[in-house]
Amino acid sequence: MFEWESTVPEDVGMNGYQLNAMRDGLAERQTRGLFVVRNDQVVMEWYADGHAADKRHSTASLAKAIVGGTSLMLALADGLMNADDRVCDYVPQWRDDSVRSKITVRHLATHSSGVEDAELSKTDRKRAEAEGRVASADHMELPGWKGAFWRKEPDPFTLSRDDAPIIFEPGTQYGYSNPGMAMLSYCVTASLRGSAQKDVRSFLKKRIMELIGVDDEEWSCGYGQTYEVDGLPLVANWGGGSYTSRAVARIGRLMLRRGDWDGVQLVPPEHVDHVVAYAGTPLPGRPPENPQPGSGLGWWTNYDGVWPNVPKDAYGGAGAGNQHLLVIPSLDLIVVRNGGMLGKESWGEGFWGGAEKYIFNPLVEAVVQ
């Protein structure tokens, strides 16, 4: 079984001084773990006090890639579903809905479905102002179905299916949506009927995690819960993951090698390429402080160079607090970063702006050959 080996940065064409400077800068910005691999060798592994190589860290929405995007990739590779299938083929409750029946798997996986997010919206703020109160941004305190989604009352999947409104015509806009990702997990799980693995967690465990050498102690997903809805064992794919840096990096390695794991093709290369490529759906807004990438299927991609100093073949996943996996095939480079928020809004640094400034650009600049 493959095991990581370490080397000095200069042996794989990287500048050790610049890598150390990147690490020091990140250490000052709430970073708990940093893991960098080039040419299949570890060139940087650093953990803050209280964290370690064998300690898992919350992935937040990085789970959308390493759970949601990866399970979708397997379902596509197995021929269980297609990206342009209508969701109502898997969710019969949507068949007679004039708008929901238009939503496709691609729409869900790229945040272009129109399913409203379970976050504080402008409408929520205006309603609170009209009622003379302050709108809380705490997930658990949000009004109506949104707060219930995060409190899991009765469960986030039924709420996403039956209560989350559609706020724009599917496929016409970008609108980040946790409930949309919940419905993607619903579809993938429905496609598994008749398969050896019935839920997303066991699907990933048997088809990827065990085969790439990630033990059960190194990862968990779905908030550790499974919800029974319509006879389906549903597991969250939008958050609720907990992985070691090395476990995340192994997923990155599998993707970088286009589904090959030391001579065994776990996923056909064309299906890896499919999920990490730009999916052709509407792009998010891109203010200077938040250069958000385009959507693959559950993954983010730099296909159009929204990060100009980073190669356009770069892709990855990301979650709140700047949990990041970035893979750059042309540089044979993988980086995993865990911790707290990097940028400061008061400095004009958004989520993606902070990642670009403190991780992506310094990492690429450290490559000298």
C-alpha positions as CSV (number, residue, x, y, z in Angstrom):
1,M,0.0,0.0,0.0
2,F,1.2,3.5,-0.9
3,E,2.7,5.5,1.9
4,W,3.8,9.1,1.8
5,E,7.6,9.8,1.8
6,S,9.1,13.2,2.7
7,T,11.8,15.1,0.9
8,V,13.3,18.6,0.9
9,P,11.5,21.1,-1.3
10,E,14.6,21.7,-3.5
11,D,14.6,18.0,-4.6
12,V,11.3,18.5,-6.3
13,G,11.8,21.9,-7.7
14,M,10.4,24.1,-4.9
15,N,12.0,26.9,-2.9
16,G,12.1,25.9,0.7
17,Y,12.5,29.4,1.9
18,Q,9.4,30.5,0.2
19,L,7.4,27.5,1.5
20,N,8.5,28.3,5.0
21,A,7.4,31.9,4.5
22,M,4.0,30.7,3.3
23,R,3.8,28.4,6.4
24,D,4.7,31.2,8.8
25,G,2.2,33.6,7.2
26,L,-0.5,30.9,7.5
27,A,0.5,30.1,11.1
28,E,-0.3,33.7,11.9
29,R,-3.8,33.4,10.4
30,Q,-5.5,30.7,12.4
31,T,-4.0,27.8,10.4
32,R,-4.1,24.4,12.2
33,G,-2.7,22.1,9.5
34,L,-0.8,22.5,6.3
35,F,0.1,19.5,4.0
36,V,1.9,20.0,0.7
37,V,2.8,17.3,-1.8
38,R,4.8,17.6,-5.0
39,N,5.7,14.8,-7.4
40,D,4.2,12.4,-4.9
41,Q,6.5,13.4,-2.0
42,V,5.6,15.5,1.1
43,V,7.5,18.8,1.1
44,M,5.7,20.5,3.9
45,E,3.7,19.0,6.8
46,W,3.0,21.4,9.7
47,Y,0.5,21.4,12.5
48,A,-0.3,24.0,15.2
49,D,-0.3,23.1,18.9
50,G,-3.2,20.9,19.7
51,H,-3.4,19.5,16.1
52,A,-1.5,16.6,14.6
53,A,-1.3,14.3,11.6
54,D,-3.6,11.8,13.2
55,K,-6.2,14.4,14.3
56,R,-9.3,15.0,12.2
57,H,-10.4,18.5,11.4
58,S,-13.9,19.6,10.3
59,T,-14.1,20.0,6.6
60,A,-17.2,22.2,6.5
61,S,-18.2,22.6,2.8
62,L,-15.1,21.0,1.6
63,A,-17.4,17.9,2.0
64,K,-19.3,19.1,-1.1
65,A,-16.3,18.0,-3.1
66,I,-14.8,15.1,-1.2
67,V,-18.2,13.6,-0.3
68,G,-20.7,15.0,-2.7
69,G,-18.6,15.4,-5.8
70,T,-16.7,12.1,-5.2
71,S,-19.9,10.0,-4.6
72,L,-21.5,11.6,-7.7
73,M,-18.3,10.7,-9.7
74,L,-18.7,7.0,-8.7
75,A,-22.4,6.9,-9.5
76,L,-21.6,8.4,-13.0
77,A,-18.7,6.0,-13.5
78,D,-21.0,3.0,-12.6
79,G,-23.6,4.1,-15.1
80,L,-26.1,4.5,-12.3
81,M,-27.0,8.0,-13.4
82,N,-26.1,10.8,-15.8
83,A,-25.3,14.4,-15.0
84,D,-28.2,15.7,-17.2
85,D,-30.8,13.3,-15.7
86,R,-33.9,15.1,-14.3
87,V,-33.9,15.0,-10.5
88,C,-37.6,13.9,-10.6
89,D,-36.4,10.6,-12.0
90,Y,-35.0,10.0,-8.5
91,V,-37.4,12.2,-6.5
92,P,-40.9,11.3,-7.5
93,Q,-42.4,14.1,-5.4
94,W,-41.0,16.6,-7.9
95,R,-42.5,15.0,-11.1
96,D,-45.6,17.0,-11.1
97,D,-44.0,20.3,-10.1
98,S,-43.8,22.6,-13.1
99,V,-40.4,24.1,-11.9
100,R,-38.8,21.4,-9.8
101,S,-39.3,18.9,-12.6
102,K,-36.9,20.9,-14.8
103,I,-34.0,20.6,-12.3
104,T,-31.2,18.2,-13.3
105,V,-28.4,16.5,-11.4
106,R,-26.0,19.0,-13.0
107,H,-28.0,21.9,-11.6
108,L,-27.8,20.5,-8.1
109,A,-24.0,19.8,-8.4
110,T,-23.2,23.3,-9.6
111,H,-25.5,25.5,-7.5
112,S,-27.7,26.4,-10.4
113,S,-30.8,24.6,-9.4
114,G,-32.7,27.6,-8.0
115,V,-33.2,25.7,-4.7
116,E,-32.9,28.4,-2.0
117,D,-30.0,28.2,0.4
118,A,-30.6,27.7,4.1
119,E,-28.7,30.9,5.0
120,L,-29.7,34.3,6.1
121,S,-31.0,36.2,3.0
122,K,-31.8,39.8,2.2
123,T,-35.5,38.9,2.5
124,D,-34.8,37.5,6.0
125,R,-33.1,40.8,7.0
126,K,-35.9,42.9,5.6
127,R,-38.5,40.9,7.4
128,A,-36.7,41.2,10.7
129,E,-36.3,45.0,10.2
130,A,-40.0,45.3,9.5
131,E,-40.8,43.4,12.7
132,G,-38.4,45.6,14.7
133,R,-35.9,42.9,15.5
134,V,-32.3,42.0,14.6
135,A,-32.0,39.0,12.2
136,S,-29.7,36.4,13.7
137,A,-27.0,34.9,11.4
138,D,-26.8,31.8,13.6
139,H,-27.9,28.8,11.6
140,M,-29.8,27.3,14.4
141,E,-31.8,30.5,15.0
142,L,-32.9,31.2,11.4
143,P,-36.6,31.4,10.9
144,G,-38.8,28.7,9.4
145,W,-37.5,25.9,7.4
146,K,-33.9,27.3,7.3
147,G,-33.3,27.0,11.0
148,A,-35.1,23.6,10.9
149,F,-32.6,22.5,8.2
150,W,-29.6,23.0,10.5
151,R,-31.4,21.7,13.6
152,K,-32.4,18.7,11.5
153,E,-36.1,19.0,12.4
154,P,-37.4,16.5,11.3
155,D,-34.5,16.0,8.9
156,P,-32.6,18.2,6.3
157,F,-33.5,16.1,3.3
158,T,-37.3,16.2,3.7
159,L,-37.1,20.0,4.3
160,S,-34.9,20.4,1.2
161,R,-37.3,18.4,-0.9
162,D,-40.6,19.8,0.4
163,D,-40.0,23.2,1.9
164,A,-37.0,24.9,0.3
165,P,-38.4,27.4,-2.3
166,I,-37.2,27.7,-5.9
167,I,-36.0,31.2,-6.3
168,F,-35.0,31.3,-10.0
169,E,-35.5,29.2,-13.1
170,P,-33.2,26.2,-12.9
171,G,-30.0,26.6,-14.9
172,T,-30.3,30.4,-15.4
173,Q,-28.3,31.7,-12.4
174,Y,-25.8,30.7,-9.8
175,G,-27.1,30.4,-6.3
176,Y,-25.1,28.6,-3.6
177,S,-27.3,26.0,-2.0
178,N,-26.8,23.6,0.8
179,P,-30.3,22.1,0.3
180,G,-29.4,21.7,-3.3
181,M,-26.5,19.6,-2.3
182,A,-28.8,17.6,0.0
183,M,-30.9,16.8,-3.0
184,L,-27.8,15.7,-4.9
185,S,-27.1,13.2,-2.1
186,Y,-30.8,12.1,-2.3
187,C,-30.4,11.4,-6.0
188,V,-27.1,9.5,-5.7
189,T,-28.6,7.4,-2.9
190,A,-31.7,6.7,-5.0
191,S,-29.4,5.5,-7.8
192,L,-27.8,3.0,-5.5
193,R,-31.0,1.0,-5.1
194,G,-30.0,-2.6,-6.0
195,S,-26.3,-1.9,-5.5
196,A,-24.0,-3.5,-2.9
197,Q,-23.7,-0.3,-1.0
198,K,-26.9,1.5,-0.2
199,D,-25.7,4.8,1.2
200,V,-23.1,7.4,0.3
201,R,-20.9,6.7,3.3
202,S,-20.5,3.0,2.6
203,F,-20.2,3.7,-1.1
204,L,-17.2,5.9,-0.5
205,K,-15.7,3.6,2.1
206,K,-15.8,0.5,0.0
207,R,-15.1,2.1,-3.4
208,I,-12.4,4.7,-2.5
209,M,-11.4,5.2,1.1
210,E,-10.4,1.6,1.9
211,L,-8.6,1.2,-1.4
212,I,-6.5,4.3,-1.0
213,G,-5.5,3.4,2.5
214,V,-7.6,5.7,4.6
215,D,-8.7,4.0,7.9
216,D,-12.0,4.6,9.5
217,E,-10.3,6.6,12.3
218,E,-9.1,9.1,9.7
219,W,-12.4,10.3,8.3
220,S,-16.1,10.6,8.9
221,C,-18.9,12.2,7.0
222,G,-22.6,13.2,7.2
223,Y,-22.4,14.6,10.8
224,G,-22.2,10.9,11.8
225,Q,-25.9,10.4,11.0
226,T,-28.0,8.6,8.5
227,Y,-31.6,9.6,7.8
228,E,-34.3,7.2,6.6
229,V,-36.5,9.0,4.1
230,D,-38.7,7.2,1.5
231,G,-36.8,4.0,2.3
232,L,-33.4,5.7,1.5
233,P,-30.5,5.8,3.9
234,L,-29.5,9.5,3.4
235,V,-26.1,10.9,4.4
236,A,-25.3,14.6,4.3
237,N,-22.8,15.7,1.6
238,W,-22.8,19.5,2.1
239,G,-20.9,19.5,5.4
240,G,-20.5,17.4,8.5
241,G,-17.2,15.8,7.4
242,S,-14.1,15.3,9.6
243,Y,-10.9,14.2,8.0
244,T,-7.1,14.2,8.7
245,S,-5.0,16.3,6.3
246,R,-3.5,13.2,5.0
247,A,-6.8,11.6,4.2
248,V,-7.9,14.6,2.2
249,A,-4.6,14.6,0.4
250,R,-5.1,11.0,-0.6
251,I,-8.3,11.9,-2.2
252,G,-6.4,14.7,-4.0
253,R,-3.8,12.2,-5.1
254,L,-6.5,9.9,-6.6
255,M,-8.0,12.8,-8.5
256,L,-4.6,14.1,-9.7
257,R,-3.8,10.6,-11.0
258,R,-7.1,10.5,-12.8
259,G,-8.5,7.6,-10.8
260,D,-5.4,5.5,-10.7
261,W,-4.1,4.2,-7.4
262,D,-0.7,2.6,-8.0
263,G,-1.7,0.8,-11.1
264,V,-5.3,0.0,-10.2
265,Q,-7.9,2.1,-12.0
266,L,-10.4,2.8,-9.2
267,V,-12.3,5.3,-11.4
268,P,-12.1,5.6,-15.2
269,P,-10.1,8.8,-16.0
270,E,-12.8,10.3,-18.1
271,H,-15.1,10.4,-15.1
272,V,-12.5,12.1,-13.0
273,D,-12.0,14.6,-15.8
274,H,-15.8,15.1,-16.0
275,V,-16.4,16.2,-12.4
276,V,-13.4,18.5,-12.1
277,A,-14.0,20.3,-15.5
278,Y,-16.2,23.4,-15.8
279,A,-19.7,22.2,-16.0
280,G,-21.0,24.9,-18.3
281,T,-23.5,26.4,-15.8
282,P,-23.8,30.1,-14.7
283,L,-20.8,31.6,-12.9
284,P,-21.0,33.2,-9.5
285,G,-20.5,36.9,-8.9
286,R,-16.8,37.7,-8.7
287,P,-16.0,40.9,-6.8
288,P,-12.2,41.7,-6.5
289,E,-12.1,40.5,-2.9
290,N,-13.8,37.2,-3.6
291,P,-12.6,35.7,-6.9
292,Q,-14.9,32.6,-6.8
293,P,-14.0,29.8,-9.3
294,G,-16.4,28.1,-11.7
295,S,-18.3,25.0,-10.9
296,G,-17.4,21.5,-11.8
297,L,-19.7,18.7,-10.5
298,G,-19.2,19.2,-6.8
299,W,-15.7,20.6,-7.3
300,W,-14.4,24.1,-8.0
301,T,-12.2,24.8,-11.1
302,N,-9.9,27.6,-12.2
303,Y,-10.7,26.8,-15.8
304,D,-10.9,30.5,-16.8
305,G,-8.0,31.8,-14.7
306,V,-10.1,33.6,-12.1
307,W,-6.9,33.1,-10.0
308,P,-4.5,34.5,-12.7
309,N,-1.3,33.3,-11.0
310,V,-2.5,29.7,-10.7
311,P,-2.6,27.3,-13.6
312,K,-6.0,26.9,-15.2
313,D,-6.1,23.2,-14.7
314,A,-6.2,23.7,-10.9
315,Y,-9.3,22.4,-9.1
316,G,-10.4,21.5,-5.6
317,G,-12.8,21.9,-2.7
318,A,-13.3,24.4,0.0
319,G,-15.2,25.0,3.2
320,A,-16.0,27.7,5.8
321,G,-12.9,28.8,7.7
322,N,-10.9,28.3,4.6
323,Q,-10.7,24.5,4.7
324,H,-9.0,23.8,1.3
325,L,-7.9,21.0,-1.0
326,L,-6.2,22.3,-4.1
327,V,-4.9,20.1,-6.9
328,I,-2.8,21.4,-9.7
329,P,-2.1,18.6,-12.2
330,S,0.3,20.5,-14.4
331,L,2.6,21.2,-11.4
332,D,2.0,17.7,-9.8
333,L,1.0,19.6,-6.7
334,I,-1.5,19.0,-3.9
335,V,-2.1,21.2,-0.8
336,V,-4.5,20.8,2.1
337,R,-5.1,23.6,4.6
338,N,-7.2,23.5,7.7
339,G,-8.0,26.2,10.3
340,G,-9.9,29.4,10.7
341,M,-10.8,32.2,8.3
342,L,-7.7,33.6,6.5
343,G,-8.8,37.0,5.2
344,K,-10.3,40.0,6.9
345,E,-13.3,41.8,5.5
346,S,-12.0,45.0,7.0
347,W,-8.9,44.6,4.8
348,G,-11.1,43.9,1.7
349,E,-10.3,40.2,1.8
350,G,-13.1,37.7,1.2
351,F,-13.1,33.9,1.5
352,W,-11.6,33.2,-1.9
353,G,-9.4,36.4,-1.9
354,G,-7.8,35.2,1.4
355,A,-7.2,31.7,-0.1
356,E,-5.6,33.2,-3.2
357,K,-3.5,35.6,-1.3
358,Y,-2.2,33.4,1.5
359,I,-2.3,29.8,0.0
360,F,-2.6,29.7,-3.8
361,N,-0.3,32.4,-4.9
362,P,2.6,31.7,-2.4
363,L,2.3,28.0,-3.2
364,V,2.7,28.5,-7.0
365,E,5.4,31.1,-6.5
366,A,7.4,28.5,-4.5
367,V,7.6,26.3,-7.6
368,V,10.9,27.1,-9.3
369,Q,11.1,24.3,-11.9
